[in-house]
Amino acid sequence: MQDNAPAYRARETEHLLTHETLEFITPALWPANSPDLNPVDYQIWGKLQDRVYRSQICDVDQLKSHLIEEWEYFQQVIIVEAVRQ
């Protein structure tokens, strides 16, 4: 089941996405649900998100711009610590 949908609905959804979305990755290729899969994301994204949202974001382009700008100034020590943990 996906999102508590009955199994037949999930299969229908997967079939639709497989045929309609070129870049759809089938559930067979999804990684296992594991908190160990990418723990770095939790620490890095949280810190990056705090920095990006210091100012109001008006649209997607501005969000992309803020993300790129803040990533350029992101301290390597934060990334190293996240990986080390």
Sequence and secondary structure as in RCSB ss.txt:
>XXXX:A:sequence
MQDNAPAYRARETEHLLTHETLEFITPALWPANSPDLNPVDYQIWGKLQDRVYRSQICDVDQLKSHLIEEWEYFQ
QVIIVEAVRQ
>XXXX:A:secstr
  TT  HHHHHHHHHHHHHH TT   GGGS    TTS HHHHHHHHHHHHHHTTS   SHHHHHHHHHHHHHT  
HHHHHHHHH 
